[in-house]
Amino acid sequence: EVVMTQSPATLSVSPGERATLSCRASQSLSSNLAWYQHKPGQAPRLLIYSAATRATGVPDRFGGSGSGTEFTLTISSLQSEDFAVYYCQQYNNWPRTFGQGTKVEI
Amino acid sequence: QVQLVESGGGVVQPGASLRLSCKASGFTFRSYGMHWVRQAPGKGLEWVAVIWYDGSNKYYGDSVKGRFTISRDNFKDMLYLQMNSLRAEDTSVYYCARDATRGLGMDVWGQGTTVTVSS
């Protein structure tokens, strides 16, 4: 299976600052990668698909980049509602696999 | 509005069976593939299974293969997960999720139902 590795595990950021989250795949995914935001007690939310395309309703402060095995999620100016856990997920191969998550905390 | 609502979770003993359900509304259910994803306490998201829009194909994660079965009823707009031979490590919140158009991620998620496997 494709192993997804996210870094860092925890990112401490102040509101208004920029956050950069990384995701590495054990084999090439082309651009078949999604990012999700997950808050405690809530349903996960699709943020980015095709590595760089924002899902409907996602603010433009969220940006995705990368292809192949290296991907990045950037939050340009963190708002209070952005503190959450973020997961990357590949949909290039079966089984689908998620990274272990990056917690973005204040 | 587009919505997925899971049900059927509970507390069961190791070796028992349980069937989860997911009711879809607000969209044409029969046109979409559907997933189950779980999250164990203190852990990340783990993909469990997928079923094609018409039920013609199914895939499973290695940890549940041979024990879990995904199915759907397109007349009732329902998705199911039959879980047999449950283990303590199956304890999780189970989410159903809609496969996005052209398979580009999972774009609609339910709130989850909790399964606890404990003696």
Interface residues (C-beta under 8 A of the other chain):
Chain A: E1 A34 Y36 H38 Q42 A43 P44 R45 L46 Y49 S50 T53 A55 T56 V85 Y87 Q89 Y91 W94 P95 R96 T97 F98 G99 Q100 G101
Chain B: H35 V37 G44 L45 E46 W47 V50 Y59 Y60 G61 D62 Y95 A97 A100 G103 L104 G105 M106 D107 W109 G110 Q111 G112
